[in-house]
Amino acid sequence: MENHLDEMLRNKNIDKLIVGGLQTDFCVDTTCRQAAALGFDVLLVADAHSTLDHEHLKAEQIVAHHNRIPCKFDSAAGKVRVSEAKNVSFR
């Protein structure tokens, strides 16, 4: 996460992020970890990210693995939690 985005979010009093996207094992994972390290609370939408098959793992396995990782990622200032899209609320 660029410092410019960090500053822009903080100036708007945003402290929670909802994350989804492509390349679960790269962009999505890095965004969640960096945002939490910067003190943001992150909601990773379990069924709103994906990736491609790799040599040793299928995309579905990679996504499932990354949906389990945040539960153990508690060393950052912010927290990462995971929820399905049907349970996401903007309130």
N, C-alpha and C positions, 0 to 999 in steps of 0.2 A: 504494500500500500504506500503510495507516494505521500510525502509530507504534505503536499498541496491538498490531497484528498482528506487526509487526517485533519488538517486545519479547517477545511471547508465544512466537514461534518461537525466538528466541535463548535465552530462559529454558529451553526444552526441548532446547537444543543442536541445533536443526534448522538446517542450512546449505545444504540442497539442496531444490529444489521441482520438482514435476512439474506442468505446466500444460496444460490443455485448456479448452474452453469455447466460448461463442458470441460473436459480434461480433469476429472475428479482428482486424479493422482498428482496433478501439477497445480493448475491455477486455483481450483476450488480449495484444495488442501492448504496451499500457501496463503490464500486470502483469509481463510478461517484462522489459521495460526497467527498470522501477522496482526490481524484485527484484534484478536484476544490479547496478544502481547502488548498492544497499544492501549488496552483497557476497555475495549468495546465488548459488549455481550453479543454473541453471535448465535443465530438460529440457522443451522444447516438444514435445508429442506431435503429430507431423505429421498424423495422421489422426484427431485427437480435438478439432479446432476447426473452426468454420465461420462463415459470415457470409451476408449477403444480397447479391444482385446490386445493382450501382450503375449509374449512368447510362452509364459508360464501360467498366466491367469486370464480368465475371461473377464470381460467388462463388468458383468454382474457380480463377480467375486470381488473385484476391486471396489465397486460402489458399496457393497455390503461391508467390506472391511473398513472403509472410510466412514461409514455410518456408525461404526462401533468405536472408532478411535477417539472422538471428542469426549466421550464419557470418562476417559482416562487422562484427558488433557487439562489438568488443573493447576499447572505451574505458572500460568499467566495471570495477569491482572484482571482480564475479562474471562468470561466463561463461554464455552461452546456447548450448545445442546442441539439435539437432532429431533425433528418432528416431520411427519408426513404433511403434504400440502393441505389436505382437508382439515388439518388442525391448526393451521396458521391463521392468526388474526392480526389485523393492523391496529387494534385498539389497545 
